Amino acid sequence: MSGVLGVDPGMRKAGYALLSDRGVVLTRGIEPVEQLYGRLAMLVLEHSVEVLALGAGTNAGKIAAALAPLGLPVRLVDERETTLRARRLYYAENPALGLQRLLPLGLRFPPRPIDDYAAEIIARRWVACHEGKTAQPS
């Protein structure tokens, strides 16, 4: 399988994460919605991408339409609990320091938006549901 591009759509910004065919995060980031297509188009040119896994939440329809020219099959993915899971993933990679580490995870708030980590969760969710299957047309 080629790479999977996960996107966490929002009204003003969207997170993205590109996973290799081995599940390694090649890149992730956050872009304003109006700049998302340009950034993802560059990634698609640079990497072999099989599918775009798009969170089925806020603004998903508009984002899907805006990204259609990429020529990738767009698969909607359930976004339930992605924010909580993204927070866990963020703190696994960026352990809290000082007194913050004494707080339970539910009381910690990352110092930056974590839409990119949510996009990674979305991509991994799609992969987990489709391992061993070939992508079907939308």
Secondary structure by P-SEA (a helix, b strand, c coil): ccbbbbbbccccbbbbbbbcccccccccccccccaaaaaaaaaaaaccccccccccccaaaaaaaaacccccbbbbbbccaaaaaaaaaaaaaccccccccccccccccccccaaaaaaaaaaaaaaaaccccccccc
